[in-house]
Amino acid sequence: MARLHERRLHERRTQESAEYDAARVRLGMSKADLAREIGKNPQVVRRLFSAETRNPELKTVAAIASALGGRVRVDFPDAVGH
């Protein structure tokens, strides 16, 4: 069960990284431009887009989303059975 959860989480992060990267490209921003915009080292941004970072900080993800004109939303599934 834990492995399935980890795989789904990895797939979701990979998809989200691709969506952020597509938005960055549409805006004509380099990864270095984006890093400057959010006040982070370019390596941080490169790691996020390559899915090397397993647990990115929410504030970093939110800053990237905001810089790209997006937002972060947290959903809680129904707590049935929990």
Buried (B, 14 or more C-beta within 10 A) or exposed (E): EEEEEEEEEEEEBEEBBEEBBEBBEEEEBEBEBBBBBBEBEBEBBBBBBEBEBEEBEEEBBBBBBEBBEEEEEEEEEEEEEE
